[in-house]
Amino acid sequence: MNLSMNLSTNLPTQSKSVQYLIDTDISSYIIKHKPTQVKAKFDTLMPNSLAISAITQAELLYGLKKLPANHQLHEQVKRYLLLIPVLDWIANASAYYADIHHHLRTTGQPIGEMDMMIASHALAIDAILVTNNSKHYRRIVDMNIGLQIENWI
């Protein structure tokens, strides 16, 4: 791996205290309050220790596009996005993304583009990625580049 690019000075100040970066699937569970233990865990943590990537926000908003305008999830997602900080995808995530993408493609283990970008974001801000998609993210953990994942299910 070539992670020699150190652009950590580009970190937004709000991301330096983020302990958990919440993936899209866990965000969906929080929004829907199902399963209940996910929302319960979310509620016990300090608000400034949690955030989502702008990539997760994009996935949530795209999901709404597939629903009728009067569906209850529109309001629930809107409330969630007002509650949790949304972090811009930062420049130093790109070096992680390039290494992850290259490694997974060349070893025949591809995963979704958005998943690689979210994992790269977590690595760039040194946050634990909270996900129920351990099968895909485990491939990045196994690269030994520092990705930590946690499942609240």
Summary of the structure (lengths in Angstrom):
residues: 153
radius of gyration: 15.4
end to end distance: 31.5
largest distance: 48.4
contacts: 447
relative contact order: 0.21
helix: 56%
strand: 9%
